């Protein structure tokens, strides 16, 4: 089976790690996949990196509600995969709605409850 993890570094030296799980829902993440992801990150010999998630929404809404929705998504992600706390600095969530600018929220792992 082909690796489910790809990495790219853009012109601003931003590392992106892509999880490709063909034929599986986006929220599918197995212990094997997390172990492979952790090995890739360890091999990069960098500081802890952030996870980025994109959240499709009907509309962004007001900033207070958007921040709460993004924070709730982070909490759900980390609750579903608590092992992420060990290998990552934090989480970025980008809420994206058709025809609107994305709304981003970033929290360190110790701020996600």
N, C-alpha and C positions, 0 to 999 in steps of 0.2 A: 504494500500500500504506500502511496506517495505521502510525503510529509504533509501534515495539516497546518504547518506553521511556515510562514514566509516573513522575511524582514526586508525593509527598505529604509534607506536613509536619504532624505531629500536635501536640496541645496542649502537649507538652513541648519543642516546637521540634526534634524529631528528624526528619531528612529520610530518607525511604525512597524508593529508586529501584527500580521494578518493571520487570523484563524480561519482556515478553509476546511469546512466539514461538508463535503458534497452530499446532497440528498438528506441532510439533517436540518432540523430547525436551528435558527440562529442561536437560541439559548441552550443548545446541546453542548455540554462540556463534561468530558469523562475524566476520571483520575489520571488515566494515561495521557490525555491531552494536556492536563495541567502539569504533569511531570515533564513532558516534552517542552512545554512553554517555559517552565522554570529552568530547565537545562539550557535552553537558548539564551535566556536572560543572563544566567550565570556565565555563559561563555563570552558574553559581550564585555565583561569586566568593567561595567559602568556602575554608577550609583544606582540605587533603586529607581525604577522607572514608574510612570503612571499608566494606568489602564484608561482607555478612552472608549466610551460607549455612545452610540447614537440612538436617540429615542424619537421615534416617529409619533407626532401628536397632531391633533386636528387644528389647534391654534396655540400660539405661545402663551397668550393671556398676560395678566399683569406680572411684574417682576417678582413679587412676593410669592404668588402661587406657582410661578415657573420654577423658582428656586426650591420650593418645598417639593414639587413633583420630581425635580432632578435629584434632590437629596434622598427622597424616598426610593427612587430607582437605584441609587448607590447602595442604600441600606439593604434592599432586596438582593442585589447582586452579591454583596459580601456575605449576607446571611446564607445564600444558596451555596456559595463557595468560600467558606471561611479561610481556607488555605491561601487565598489571595493576599490576606493581610501580611503574611510572612515575606513575600517576595516583591511587594510593590510599595511605592511611596504613597500613592493615592489614586483617586479616580476622577476623571473628567467625564461629565455627561453633557452632550450637546442635544438639546431638544430641537427638532426640526419640523416645521410646519410648511405646507405648500404656500409659496408666495410671500413668506415672512423670513426675516433674518433669524438664524439660529440663536438659541439662548444657551450659554455655557455656564456650568457650575463646576468648580474644582474643590475637592476636600482631601486632606491628608487622611490616611487610614485611621489615625487615632481620633479624627473628628467625625467619623462615620459610625452611627449607632443604630 
